[in-house]
Amino acid sequence: MSENADVIRRVYAVMGAGDVQRVADSVDTNAEWIPDRSVGEDPRRGRDSVLEFFRDRASMFGEFEAEIEQLFEQDDQVLAFIRLTGSGAASAAPFEIRIAHLWTLRNGRIVRGEGYRARGDALEALGLQE
């Protein structure tokens, strides 16, 4: 795998450890995050705003683990299919979610991320098919 894939692996390992702030070194100051439509959130622009989005999400969990199930690469993009498991912060109810993130990197830093609930939509965004 490429340097870009290594960056994405490190990002998920650090986030899985609950240390979203350490992700900042891998995110460009002008980065943007486009959440999946089902999240009901507007796009975030700027590293601080992107990190705030992920900190807010992490605070909803008592604990969680992000496991990369599959990676696809194309040019400067890395598509990660992720399995999130853990428990809710308030309820302690266990959960399992499968999502996809399409990351665009330049010079080893994330400049754009897009969230997808549907596998087919994520693959299509990278120009692939099921």
Phi, psi and omega in degrees: 000163186274176175299321179299317178297322178297320178300313182295319177301315180297319180301313181292325178296317180291316179297321178297333177276000177083014184250071183299326183298325179293343177291336185307324180297339182261002185244128178296149181298333180257021183298158174227150178234126179248102181291156173301146181305326183294341181287332178075025181243151175284160175301152178248139179232137182096141184305314183299319180291320178297313180295324177299319178304312182288327174296317178300317180295316181297328182290344179283347184250138172291318174206153176202157177227135178251116180248124175283118179270328183200142175235140172234143179234145174205118181053241183262017182243146176230124177257121182246124171265122191241141171247115177260131175227156178160211180217154179288146181294316184277318188264339187064011178290134180289153177215161172215125181229138173247125182222172176228145175233130175255117184251138172248130183237147173222131179054039176077012181233146178286127177248342180202144174222145179226133179262144179222134172273324185265126181303315182299320178296319180294315178297317180298323179297333177267000180084021179246168176231159177299000000 
